[in-house]
């Protein structure tokens, strides 16, 4: 019964969260974003004390319930493991493996040190919720959108317009490959070894696993009933149960309850801590000695080939922006245009500052997936190596809707603060920069004014130029950096107007419309 309840709860939460990432048509209620707010790392970063305390109490009472049912990556691994069982058609798959404590806690220390030093990419890579969010956004969603477009083609051929075509292009090549690599790695580990990722690499699993050792309810072995047949061990996807020695490594047990129904002798029970089982003190001492010896034998020296691969990747990553910049300079010289480089990338409205955003964003890409204007995309090297995959604002495909507050409303980690519409109207995520040499009014002698027409705050006004033409004039004090001007600017290959990001998001001055003086005219006026 416990196993069935856990499976139903896990599948429901996983399906809702996954479809919330994929849902582009607003089928699911907007309030379902609360599922992302109960994830451990986002709750910790957003200082949601109530949620963090609730998860810790839940762990101390019932064990790693978060890893078992709430974490989407955990459920995803269980699904892959279940599929592997069906495909191989064999019962005995798993075996007890020694705990890798040194490796597990080394990863926790590295993640903590990197986060405190402002290098958030490490936490973003290893946080299970964020890793799954990137997989859903960068791998699952393009497939989902392509399937929608296929259905649109089929249905529209019969004059049925239930479906409509959407842009199914990937939002970022680098994030796609990172997400795809994460998906393949975790899927392979789950297919072959069950919950190895959770109990080896996941920092959340390590911390909650430590607490679960002291949980009130645990799976316990009745020493008088146990025949040490080893059947339960073969069903333990966490590889934490050693029936031969009569021990369970509670720091790795994810409370999947797969073992409870396999024991023919009914020697396994899920019981409170105060309920004494007949496990002998000698067995418990033997367990402690065995675990201690196994921990000392763990050796996790990295391979030299992996180090060379990572080094080559870092060098390539660092060199790519410089090569692109040189190509832009060459194009500008040949075309008579003035090239530019944005000195500061644009963070989403409500992110307070670059530092605040970098410290709290885990790159889950929920905001990227839900942005209705499609202006949020994962960064490559815009923020540097430490900010890779964190969302940045790009106006290649649209501009930030003046009344939209979606990204702040759904951000689970507090990296993007929620804003009211009135606050959004005055939040300065960037300021406009005008380059006269690139403007078609200057270069081609053509009338334009598209940037001024699309500016919601009137930060760009058209002023007299020459030959009866008008040219843009900017007022950065009232600009909020929505990007409407940059998106519509027809100048190529370099736009005449672009948005320079704000290191600290300030409050823009409200636009004050000048009152026109009434003119009295006698008679008809002519």
N, C-alpha and C positions, 0 to 999 in steps of 0.2 A: 504493500500500500504506500509506504514512504517513497519508494522508487517511482511509482506511477505519479504521485503528486509532484515530485521534483521534476519529472520529465514534462508534465503538462505545463507547470509554471515556467520552466526554462524555455520551452518552445514558444509559448505565448509571448513572453517578454522579448525573446530574440526576434521573432517574426515582426512584432510591432516596431521594434527599434530599426530593424533592417528596412522595412517598408517605409518608415518615416524618412530615412535617408534617400530612398529611391523616389518617393512620391513627389512628382512635379505638378500634379493637377489638384492638389489640396483635397484628396480623398479622405485622408485621416484627419481627425480633429486636431487643431493647432495645439491644444493643451497636452498632447502626448509627448511634447518635448521634455516633459518632466522626467521621462525615463532616462534621458541623458544626464539629468541633474543628480541622479542617485548613484552615478558611477563614482568609484572611490577617489581616483586622482583628481577629476574635475571638482568634486565636492571639497577636497582638501585644498586645492589652489584657490577656490572661490571663498574659502573660509566659511563654508556652510557647516557650522558647528553641529547643528541638529542632525544633519545627514551623516556626518562623519562619526559622531557618537553613536548613532543608531546602528551603523554598520559594524562598529567595534563591539557594541553590546551583543549584536546578533552573532558575531563570531565567537565571543566568549561564552555564549549560551549554547549555540548549536554547531559550532565549527565553521568551516569555510563555505557558508551558504552563498556568500557573494560570488565566489569562484564557481560554485556549482550551478547557480540559477540566474544570477543577476548579470554577470559579466557576459557580453555577447560573444567574446572570443572563446570563452570556456564552452558555451553551448555549441559554437561552430566546431570546435575540436571533437565534442561528443558526437555530432552528426557525422563527421568524417570517420571517426572510429567505428561508429555503427555501420556505416557503409562498407568499411574494410572487413568487418566481421561477416557480413552477408556475402561479400565477394569471395572471400577465402574459404568459406564454409567449413570452418574448423573452430572448435570450442577453445582449446588451450592456446592462448596467444601471449599473455603477459606473464612476467616473472618478477620476482623481487629484485630491485636494484639498490645499491648503496646510495645514501643521500650525498649530494654534492654541496655540502654546506659552505665550503670555502668559496666555490664559484658563485653560489647564490648570493651570499652576503657581500662578495666583492662587487657584484653587479649593483647591488643596492647602494654601496658606498660610492661607486663611480657615478651613478645617476644623481645621487645627492650632491656630490661635489660639482658635477657639471651644471646642475640647476642653480646652485648657489653662485657659481661663477658666470651666470648668464648664458650658458651654452645649453639651450633648451632642446636641441635636436635629439639628445640622448634619451631624455624622458619621453619625448614625442614618439621615438621609435619603439620604445619598450612598454609604454603604457598600453594595456590590452584593449581598453575601450577606444583609444585614439587610433591604434593600429587597425582595429576592425572598422572604424569610421572611414579611414582612408581607403580601405579595401572596398567598402560599400560605395563610396563616392567615385573612386577612380577606376575601379574594375567592374563592379556589378552594375552601376548606374548606366554607363555607356551601352552595355549589353541590353539592359532594360529599355533604354530609349530607342535603340535600334529595333527591338521587338515591337515597340509601340509604332514606330514608323512603318514597319512591315505590315502590321495590322491596319494602319491608316491607308496604305496602298491597296490592300485587299478590299477593305470595306468601302472605300471611296469609289472603287470600280463598280460597285453595286449601288452607287448613289446613297450610301450610308455614311454619314459624317460624324459618327460617334467618337472616333479618334481624330486627332490632329497632329500634324507633323511638327517635330521639335528638333532643335540642334543636338545632335548626338555625338559631337566631337569631344575628345578627351580634353579636360581643362588644363592639364600640365603633363608633358612627356616625362619629366623627371619624377614627378609624384606617381605617375602611372607605373613606372618600372619599380619604384620603391615599394608601392603597394602590391604589385604583382609578385615581387620577390618575397615580400612578407607572407603573402597568401600561399605561395608554393612551399616555402620553408615550414610554416606551421602546419599546413595540410600534410606534408610528407611525414613530419614528426608525429602528428596525430594518427596517421594511417598505420605507421609502423610501431609506435611506442605509446600511444594514448596521450596522457596529459604531461608529456615531457616538457613542453614549453612552459606550462604553468609552474612546474616544480624545479625548473632549472634556470630559466632566463627572466621570467616575469617578476619584477620587483614587488608588485602588489601581492602576488602569490607568496613570496618569501615573508613579507611582513605579516600578512594575515595568517600564514602557516605557523609562524612563531606564536601568535596569540591562540591559535586553535589547539595548541598543546595543552592549554589550560581551560579548554571549553568544558561547560557543565555536562552537556550531552556528548557522548562519544560512541563509536562502534567498538565494542569490547569482545574479547575472546574468553569464553568460559573454559578454563583449563581442564575441568573434569569431563567435559563433553567433547572437546576437540581431539580428533584422532590424528591430526597433522597430515591429512591426506593431500593437502596442497591445492584442492579444488578452488578455494576462494581466491588464492593468489593469482590463478590464471584469469580471473575475471576482474582483477584490480587494475584499472586503467592508469592509476597513479603510481603503480609499482611500489606501493608503500607497505604491503602486507606480506609478512614472512610467516606462513603458517607452520613451517618446520620448527622455527624458534619460538612460535607462539607470541609474536610481537607485531605491533602496528606503529609505523612512523606517522604520528598525528600531525606533524608539520607539513606532510605532503598529502594527507587524506583530504579529498575534495567533497566528501559526503555525497557521492553519487549513488550509494546504496546498492550497487550492482552485486556486491558480495553477499548481502543478507539472504537473498533467496536461493543461493547456490549451496549452502551448507545443509547437508542431509541430517546432520546430527543436531541442528539448531544450536550450534555453539557460538554463533554470532548474534549479538544483541546491540541495539542502539539505546543506551540507558544513561541516566543521570550519573554524574560523577560520584555522588554520595551513595549510590547503589553499588555495594561491593560485589564484585564478581569473584570467582574462585580461582583467579589467576594467582599463582604462587609468587611470593616475594623473590624466590630464586629466579623465576622466569623474567621478572621485571629487571632484576640486577643484570642478568645475562643480556637482556635487550640493550641496556645502557652501555655495557662494555662493548658489545658488538658494534653498536652505532658509533661509538667513540673511535674504535679501531678503523672502521670503514671510512670515517671522515678524514682520518690522518693519511689514508692511502690515496685519497682523491688528488689527482694531478691534472691540471687543466692548462698546460703550457700551449700557447697558440702556435700554429704551424707557420713556418717561414713563408710559404706560398700565400697564405692568407694576408700576411703583413704586406707583402709586395703588391698584392691586388688592391688592398685598401690604400696604400701609398700612391699607386698609379691613379686610382680614382680621385684622390684628393688633388693631385697635381693637375689632372685634366679639368676638374671642377674649378680650380683657381685660375687656370689659363683661359677658359672659355670666355668670360666677360671681356677680357682685354682684346681677344681676337675680334669679338663682335664690335667693340668700340673702334678698332682700327678700320674695320670694313665700313662703318658708318662715316668716319672721317673721309674715306676715299670717295664714297658716294656724294658727300656734300661738296667736295672740291670739284668733282666732275660736273655736278648739276648746278653749281652756283648758289647752293643753299647753305645755310648755317646749321651745322649739327649741334646737338646738345645732349647732355647726359643729366638725368635726374639725380640730384645730389642726395635726396632723401626719399625713400620709397613711401608710399601712402599706406597707412594702416587704416582699418575700417573705422567708421565714425563711432565714437564712444570708447575707443581703446585708450583714451587718456593721454598716453605717451608711448613712445617706442619702447622705453624700458619697462613700463607696466605691461605692455602687450607681450614683450619677449619673455617676461618672467612667468606669465600665466597661461599663455597659449600652448596647448599640447598638440596642435595640428590635427585635430579630429576631423576637420573639413566639413563639419555640419553646416557652418555658415556658407561655405562654398557651394554646397549642395542645394541649400534653400534660398540663396540670393535670387530674387525674381528678375533683377536686371543683368545677372551674369557678369558682374564687374569684379567679383572676388575670385581670385585664382591662387593656387599655391605658389609661394615664392621659390625661386631657384637659388640664386646668389644675391638677390636684391638686399637681403638683410645680412648677408655674410653666411658662412658655413653654419654658424650656431642657430640661424633662423630659417634654415632650409625647410621647406614644406609649410611654414606658417603663412596664413593668407595675406595677400597684399591686394591693393586695388589697381585694376587695369581697365582702361577705357577703350580697349580695342573693339569690344562688342557691344558697348552700351555705356550708360552713365548712371550714377547713383540717383535713384528716385528721391526727389526732394522731401517727400512725405513718408519714406520707407524707414522702418526701424527694426526690420526682421533680424538682422545679425546680432544686435544687442539683446533682443528678446529671447533668443534661443541659445546663446553662448553659455555652456554649462560651467566653464572654468572661471568666469569673471574677467576674462581677457578683454571682452567687449562689454562695456557697461550698458544696461538698458537705458534708452532715451525716450522721452516723450516727443511727440511731433514738434512741439514748440522748441524743445531743447535741440532737436536735430536741425532745425532751421538755422540755428546760430552756432553749431559745432563746426569748427574750422579744422577739417582733417587735412587741408592743404590750401595753397593759394595759387592763383593764376599767374603765369609768366607769359609775356607777349614778346615775340621775336619778329620785329618789323621786316627783316630781310627775307623771311619765309612767307610772309603774307602775300596772297595773290593780288591784293589791291596794290601792293608795292612792286611786285615782280612782273605782273601781267597787265597792270592798269585796268583790272576788272572789278566791278562793283560786287561786294559780298555782304558781310554783316551777319553770317550764320551764327557766329559765336555769341553775338549780342542778343540775337533772337532767342537763343536757347538758355540764356543765363537767368535763373529764377530770382537772383538777388540784385540784378542790374549792376554787377561788379564790372561788366564790360559795356562801355558806351561807345557809340560811333561818333567821331568828331571829324570836322572838315580836314581834308587832306590836300588834294590838288586836282585840277581839271574837273571839279564838281564831284569828286569821289570823297567818300568818308572812310576812315580807318579806325580800328579798335583802340580804345584807351582804357586801361584797367585801374580798378580801385581795390587793392588787396585787403583793405580793412573790412569790406563787406562780403568778400568772397569766402565761400564755405568749402570749395574744392570738390564740388559734385561731379565735375568732369563733363558737363554737357557741352561746354565750348570745345574741349579737346576732342570729344567724340565726333562732332559734326564738322570740324575744321577740314576743308577740302585740300589744303596744301600737302603735297607729298614730294619726296619721301619723308620730310620732316615737317611737322605741323608748326603753324605760326603761333599757336597757343597750346600750352600744356600745364599740367598741375604739378607743382612741387610740394611734396609731402611735408607735413608739420611734425617736427620732432616731439613737440608738446602741443597737444590740441587745445587751442584757445577758443574763446568765445568771440565770434565775429560781431562787428557793429551792425545793428539792424538798419535795413535800408529805409531811408526817410524820403518819401516822395515830395518833391517841391510843389508847393501850391502855386497855381497860376493866378495872376491877378486878373480880375474881371475888367473887361474893357467895354465902356459904354459907347454905343454908336448911335448917333442921331440919324433918324430916317432909315434909309436902306443901306447906308454905308458905301454907296458908290455913286 
